[in-house]
Amino acid sequence: MRLRTMAVGIALLPFLALPLAAQAPPAAPPAAKPDHVAAIKQSLAASTAALHQYQWIETTTISIKGEVKSTVQDQCYYGADGGIQKVPIGAPPPEKSPRGIRGKIAENKKEDISDSAKEAVALVKQYVPPDPQRIEAAKAAGNLSIVPPDPAGNVKVVIKNYLKAGDSLTIAANAATNRIGGITVATFTDSAKEAVGLQITYSAFPDGTVYPAQVDLTVKQENLNVAIQNSGYKKTGG
């Protein structure tokens, strides 16, 4: 009888082991979501540091109602204080102005355009390149959101109240490399509270360093357009 009981027990062993063998392997932990904000900040910091080794030509064209009013070129480079230094290239040709009252009106209008242009260009300097510290501050304040990658593989980081209350800055970057492709800004002038649109197109060197190749700024209320093109990059002293 004992032998028969042992035989039955031995026969049941394979079935008793089935639940253990059929158990699914432990699930792999979910993959961590890419931190695009941190990667973009790192890319910006690395590119800004690399650009300190370069000099380039900045061409600024100011247009009113589609008519070019001035074109200025500067040789640019980073100074010892970390700021961009500009050296004018050539001198603008003298402009002929009508005499009398018409001349006064033209001169006053020229001054008005100059003031608007200066404030517009000053805005460009405050938004380009984006400040990693401001990006982090916006994230901490809950003013930052991320738009998932589109069919082209680009992710967008939208920042509200980046520089001042009511403005916005949107960074478009490649979701795989986090390399910046463009920036769109909606802001306004402090003096007249005029709406200002800013579009920056980035290009990259072979080593991946990005730089603002084209900047287009518009003030619709004044039909003012400021186009800034950065080109001719070369190593300082090279």
C-alpha positions, 0 to 999 in steps of 0.5 A: 500500500505504501509503495502504491501511495509513493507511486501516485505521489511521484506520478503527480510531481510533474503536474504539481510543478506546472504552475511554477513552470507556467509563471510569466517572467517578471515584467520589465520596468517601463522605459523612462520617458526622455527628458527633452527639456534637460537635453535641450538645455544641455544642447543650448549650453554646449552650442553657446560655449562652442560659439565663443570660439567663432566670429561671424558676420551679422547682416541686419535689414530694416524694412517698412511697408516692404521697403528696405530702409537700411542694411547694416553689417557687423563683424561679431564675436564673443568678448572676454566678458562673455557678451557679443561684440560688434564691429561695423563693416564699412559705413552706410552711404550718405542719404539725401533728404529734401530741404525745408518742412519735407526734410524735417518730416522725413528726418523725424520719421527716420528717428521714429523708425530708428527708435522702433528698430532699436527696441525690436533688436533689443528684444531679439537679444533677450530671447536669442539664445534662450536662457537655460536658467529661464527655461528651468524657472518656467518649468518650476513655475508650471509655465512649461509644456511639451507637445509630443513628436509630430510625424516629422519627429519634432518635439515642441517645448512651449514656455509661457511668461518666459521673459515677461507676463503674457509672452511665449517662447516655443522651441522646436527640436528633433525628438531623437537628437534634441537638436534645436531647429527653430524658435517662435516668440510672441511678445510685445514692446514695453513702450507702446505695447505693440505686438512683436513676432519673432521667428528664429531658424537654426542651422548646425555645423558638422559637429552638431553645434547649432546657431541662429542662422536667420532671425525675422522680427515683425511689428505689424502695427508699424509694418516694421520688419527686422531681418537678421542673418548670421553667416560666414562663421569661422574660428577666431584667429583661424 
